[in-house]
């Protein structure tokens, strides 16, 4: 998937950061209405399938979503 620069919608930079985030969320919600239309890289699907298989082999070793988010929040950027 190639990423390209796109022009900013008119008036977007005049919005507050909160309004910009709301705009982006509303835009994503419109895109996500049809999940089958959203392209997913094959490598992402492969990783998801591998992780699901690992979970099914040993569900007791899985971390909760909260634990995973805590771990991600502690990683240096």
C-alpha positions in Angstrom: 0.0 0.0 0.0 1.5 3.3 -1.1 1.1 6.4 1.1 0.8 9.7 -0.6 0.4 13.3 0.5 -3.1 14.7 0.1 -4.2 18.3 0.3 -5.8 19.4 3.5 -9.6 20.0 3.3 -10.5 23.7 3.2 -10.8 25.1 6.7 -9.2 22.1 8.4 -6.3 24.1 9.8 -8.8 26.6 11.3 -10.4 23.9 13.5 -9.3 23.3 17.0 -7.3 20.1 17.6 -10.4 18.6 19.2 -12.5 19.5 16.2 -9.8 18.1 13.9 -9.8 14.8 15.8 -13.6 14.7 15.6 -13.5 15.3 11.9 -11.0 12.5 11.4 -13.0 10.2 13.5 -16.2 11.0 11.6 -14.2 10.4 8.3 -12.9 7.1 9.5 -16.4 6.0 10.7 -17.7 6.7 7.1 -14.8 4.7 5.6 -15.3 1.8 8.1 -19.0 1.5 7.3 -17.9 -1.0 4.7 -15.0 -3.0 6.2 -14.6 -5.1 3.1 -13.7 -2.0 1.1 -10.8 -1.2 3.4 -7.6 -2.6 2.0 -5.5 -4.7 4.3 -1.9 -5.7 3.6 -1.4 -9.5 3.1 1.4 -9.4 5.7 -1.0 -7.9 8.3 -3.4 -10.8 7.7 -0.7 -13.3 8.0 0.5 -11.9 11.3 -3.1 -11.9 12.6 -3.6 -15.5 11.5 -0.3 -16.5 13.2 -1.3 -14.8 16.5 -4.7 -16.3 16.5 -3.2 -19.8 16.0 -0.8 -19.1 18.8 -3.6 -18.0 21.1 -5.6 -21.1 20.2 -2.6 -23.4 21.0 -2.1 -21.8 24.4 -4.8 -19.3 25.5 -3.5 -19.1 29.1 -0.4 -17.3 27.9 -2.4 -14.5 26.3 -2.3 -11.0 27.8 -5.5 -9.0 28.2 -6.0 -5.9 26.0 -5.3 -3.7 29.1 -1.9 -5.4 29.7 -1.0 -5.0 26.1 -1.9 -1.3 26.0 0.0 -0.7 29.3 3.1 -2.4 27.7 2.7 -0.2 24.5 2.4 2.9 26.6 5.7 2.2 28.4 7.8 1.7 25.2 10.1 4.6 24.3 9.2 6.3 21.1 
